[in-house]
Amino acid sequence: MSGVMILEDLRDPAHFAAARQTIDTNLLGTIRVVDAFADLGGIDGRHHRD
């Protein structure tokens, strides 16, 4: 997994675009990768396996 570190100027209202991209890549990207591997392994968080 990889991430980004985009510099933001918090005084500029346009910094939300950079924040959104950072969150999409670093947080949601990680969740997407975990979900993809969970699907490949047959892991289903809704059902308990013994």
C-alpha positions, 0 to 999 in steps of 0.5 A: 500500500502507498500513500500521499502527503499533499502540502496544504495551505490552511488559509486557502479555502481550496485546501479541501481538495487536497485534504479530500485527495489525501483521505481518498488515497490514504484511508479509503485506498487502504480500505479498498485494498483490504476489501479486495484481499478479503474477497479473494480469501473468502472472508466475510465479516458478517459471518463467523467461521469456526 
